[in-house]
């Protein structure tokens, strides 16, 4: 008979226990990370909207007219958006202005 004291490594039962524990931890953490990512994108979108609205008001004060609804004129002026108008991180689309309220849609 072989002595169990000389064996090294894990038994199948120990391995299954570790895999099960890791699976449970992953099942708890992964949904939370996904929700956190979506929440972060929505907060960035809200921040972009506030920044664009403030910049549109500044444009109106400086120029006396509202920027185009597609923000093409304000987006190319480096003094307002040096890196261009950001994209909406939720859907990767461009922001636009409401023609009546002159606020970001």
Secondary structure by P-SEA (a helix, b strand, c coil): cccccccccccaaaaaaaaaaaaaaaaacaaaaaaaaaaaaaaaaaaaaaaaaaaaaaaaaaccccccccccccccccccccccccccccccbbbbbcccccccc
